[in-house]
């Protein structure tokens, strides 16, 4: 029986992007294709992948302390932890290493609005195409935060694009940004393009950089991590 290795499930507020402030139940998948998650491997994996994120990522997506769930068991856990909340965010690590059409379909059938946060290196169609029908069973909402150059990204489309500055900048992702699904507000296109300051020792410099880049690229907006301001996980 198909199972998914999950590090944590928790109820909180979505802290970033279009749905900032919305109650959500998060699911953190084990594993990432850019960093092992271990301190000793930070520089090795940065050199191996060409990504800067292993040097500053503070997320624990390691297998230790995780649990394997079937789709049915995971939904039961979401209902137990999240209660009436029907907005779930699948994150990692890299969720598309494990996510498939079976789980997305089961979550939707259980009434969940399914969002994912991905680094863009994985193909959505390869991960989430139903092997029986050949139909793509995509999440309802896709947030991409790329960590590699745009020519190495395989994600076919997304709803929000989030760049962590100062390492990642709009001019580096001009072509990739065109893969965004179009959303409108008042009949006008609403680009969901975000510049998020890197948290950590470079935060003050990163905040100044984000503001300067937004002023130079008006289609982009500065992302504020509301969950950290509010003191929630």
DRENVO-100417 format. One line per 4 residues: their letters; for each residue x, y, z of C-alpha. Coordinates in nm, 2 decimals. Layout:
! residues N
a	X/Y/Z | ... .
***
This chain:
! residues 233
xxxx	0.00/0.00/0.00 | 0.13/0.34/-0.09 | 0.26/0.55/0.20 | 0.40/0.90/0.24 .
xxxx	0.68/0.98/0.48 | 0.57/1.28/0.69 | 0.78/1.48/0.93 | 0.51/1.70/1.09 .
xxxx	0.15/1.80/1.07 | 0.04/2.12/1.25 | -0.24/2.38/1.26 | -0.14/2.74/1.21 .
xxxx	-0.19/3.04/0.98 | -0.05/3.07/0.63 | 0.22/3.33/0.69 | 0.32/3.42/0.33 .
xxxx	0.19/3.52/-0.01 | -0.17/3.56/-0.13 | -0.33/3.35/0.15 | -0.13/3.52/0.43 .
xxxx	-0.34/3.51/0.75 | -0.56/3.22/0.64 | -0.60/2.93/0.89 | -0.43/2.62/0.75 .
xxxx	-0.31/2.28/0.84 | 0.05/2.22/0.72 | 0.20/1.89/0.62 | 0.58/1.87/0.60 .
xxxx	0.71/1.59/0.38 | 1.05/1.43/0.45 | 1.33/1.48/0.20 | 1.47/1.74/-0.03 .
xxxx	1.67/1.70/-0.36 | 1.89/2.01/-0.29 | 2.01/1.94/0.07 | 2.03/1.64/0.30 .
xxxx	1.91/1.84/0.60 | 2.23/1.77/0.80 | 2.47/2.05/0.91 | 2.78/1.86/0.79 .
xxxx	2.65/1.85/0.44 | 2.57/2.22/0.39 | 2.87/2.32/0.18 | 2.89/1.98/0.01 .
xxxx	2.53/2.00/-0.11 | 2.56/2.37/-0.21 | 2.85/2.27/-0.43 | 2.68/1.96/-0.56 .
xxxx	2.36/2.12/-0.66 | 2.47/2.47/-0.73 | 2.19/2.60/-0.50 | 2.26/2.85/-0.22 .
xxxx	1.98/2.73/0.00 | 2.18/2.45/0.18 | 2.39/2.73/0.33 | 2.09/2.90/0.51 .
xxxx	1.79/2.67/0.51 | 1.66/2.62/0.87 | 1.39/2.36/0.80 | 1.40/2.01/0.96 .
xxxx	1.28/1.77/0.69 | 1.50/1.47/0.80 | 1.36/1.12/0.83 | 1.44/1.09/1.20 .
xxxx	1.11/1.13/1.40 | 0.89/1.10/1.09 | 0.60/0.87/1.02 | 0.46/0.68/0.72 .
xxxx	0.10/0.75/0.64 | -0.14/0.61/0.38 | -0.36/0.87/0.21 | -0.65/0.77/0.44 .
xxxx	-0.44/0.79/0.75 | -0.30/1.13/0.66 | -0.65/1.27/0.59 | -0.76/1.13/0.93 .
xxxx	-0.47/1.31/1.10 | -0.55/1.64/0.91 | -0.90/1.62/1.03 | -0.79/1.55/1.39 .
xxxx	-0.53/1.82/1.40 | -0.70/2.08/1.18 | -1.06/2.04/1.28 | -1.29/2.23/1.05 .
xxxx	-0.99/2.38/0.85 | -1.01/2.26/0.49 | -0.70/2.46/0.36 | -0.40/2.23/0.36 .
xxxx	-0.04/2.33/0.26 | 0.20/2.06/0.15 | 0.56/2.15/0.21 | 0.90/2.01/0.27 .
xxxx	1.18/1.97/0.19 | 1.04/1.91/-0.16 | 0.69/1.77/-0.15 | 0.69/1.66/-0.52 .
xxxx	0.94/1.39/-0.44 | 0.65/1.20/-0.28 | 0.32/1.37/-0.38 | 0.12/1.19/-0.64 .
xxxx	-0.22/1.19/-0.81 | -0.36/0.94/-0.55 | -0.30/1.17/-0.25 | -0.41/1.49/-0.43 .
xxxx	-0.73/1.33/-0.54 | -0.80/1.19/-0.19 | -0.74/1.53/-0.03 | -0.98/1.70/-0.27 .
xxxx	-1.24/1.43/-0.22 | -1.22/1.49/0.15 | -1.30/1.86/0.09 | -0.95/2.01/0.12 .
xxxx	-0.82/2.31/-0.09 | -0.47/2.17/-0.16 | -0.17/2.40/-0.18 | 0.19/2.31/-0.23 .
xxxx	0.52/2.48/-0.18 | 0.79/2.36/-0.42 | 1.14/2.45/-0.54 | 1.04/2.40/-0.90 .
xxxx	1.29/2.13/-0.99 | 1.03/1.86/-1.02 | 0.78/1.80/-1.30 | 0.42/1.83/-1.18 .
xxxx	0.30/1.62/-1.46 | 0.55/1.34/-1.38 | 0.46/1.35/-1.01 | 0.08/1.39/-1.03 .
xxxx	-0.05/1.23/-1.34 | -0.29/0.95/-1.28 | -0.13/0.63/-1.41 | -0.47/0.48/-1.50 .
xxxx	-0.64/0.77/-1.67 | -0.34/0.97/-1.78 | -0.50/1.28/-1.63 | -0.31/1.54/-1.43 .
xxxx	-0.45/1.57/-1.08 | -0.29/1.90/-0.98 | -0.30/2.08/-0.65 | -0.54/2.37/-0.64 .
xxxx	-0.26/2.62/-0.56 | 0.11/2.61/-0.64 | 0.38/2.83/-0.48 | 0.72/2.80/-0.64 .
xxxx	1.03/2.93/-0.46 | 1.31/2.84/-0.70 | 1.67/2.77/-0.58 | 1.83/2.69/-0.91 .
xxxx	1.86/2.89/-1.24 | 1.55/2.91/-1.45 | 1.69/2.68/-1.72 | 1.71/2.40/-1.46 .
xxxx	1.34/2.43/-1.35 | 1.10/2.16/-1.46 | 0.78/2.28/-1.29 | 0.53/2.34/-1.57 .
xxxx	0.31/2.61/-1.41 | 0.24/2.78/-1.07 | 0.02/3.04/-0.91 | 0.28/3.23/-0.70 .
xxxx	0.65/3.28/-0.76 | 0.86/3.36/-0.45 | 1.22/3.47/-0.47 | 1.44/3.47/-0.16 .
xxxx	1.66/3.78/-0.18 | 1.94/3.87/-0.20 | 2.04/3.54/-0.37 | 1.75/3.52/-0.62 .
xxxx	1.63/3.82/-0.83 | 1.36/3.90/-1.08 | 1.59/3.95/-1.38 | 1.71/3.59/-1.33 .
xxxx	1.36/3.45/-1.36 | 1.19/3.66/-1.63 | 1.12/3.37/-1.86 | 1.02/3.13/-1.59 .
xxxx	0.77/3.39/-1.45 | 0.57/3.36/-1.77 | 0.46/3.01/-1.66 | 0.24/3.16/-1.39 .
xxxx	-0.13/3.08/-1.42 | -0.32/3.41/-1.48 | -0.53/3.55/-1.20 | -0.73/3.87/-1.23 .
xxxx	-0.85/4.14/-0.99 | -1.11/4.39/-1.13 | -1.06/4.25/-1.48 | -0.68/4.33/-1.46 .
xxxx	-0.40/4.07/-1.44 | -0.29/4.02/-1.08 | 0.07/3.90/-1.09 | 0.16/3.70/-0.77 .
xxxx	0.53/3.76/-0.77 | 0.70/3.80/-0.44 | 1.04/3.91/-0.31 | 1.10/3.76/0.04 .
xxxx	1.40/3.88/0.25 | 1.61/3.59/0.37 | 1.57/3.54/0.74 | 1.89/3.51/0.94 .
xxxx	2.21/3.71/0.99 | 2.16/3.90/0.65 | 1.80/4.00/0.73 | 1.85/4.38/0.74 .
xxxx	2.04/4.38/0.42 | 1.79/4.14/0.26 | 1.50/4.37/0.36 | 1.66/4.67/0.20 .
xxxx	1.74/4.47/-0.11 | 1.38/4.35/-0.14 | 1.24/4.70/-0.12 | 1.49/4.83/-0.38 .
xxxx	1.41/4.54/-0.62 | 1.03/4.59/-0.58 | 1.07/4.96/-0.66 | 1.28/4.87/-0.97 .
xxxx	1.04/4.59/-1.08 | 0.68/4.71/-1.01 | 0.52/4.38/-1.10 | 0.69/4.23/-0.79 .
xxxx	0.59/4.28/-0.43 | 0.77/4.24/-0.10 | 0.66/3.93/0.10 | 0.63/3.97/0.48 .
xxxx	0.64/3.66/0.69 | 0.33/3.72/0.89 | 0.36/3.41/1.10 | 0.69/3.52/1.24 .
xxxx	0.55/3.87/1.32 | 0.26/3.70/1.50 | 0.48/3.45/1.67 | 0.31/3.14/1.54 .
x	0.49/2.83/1.39 .
***
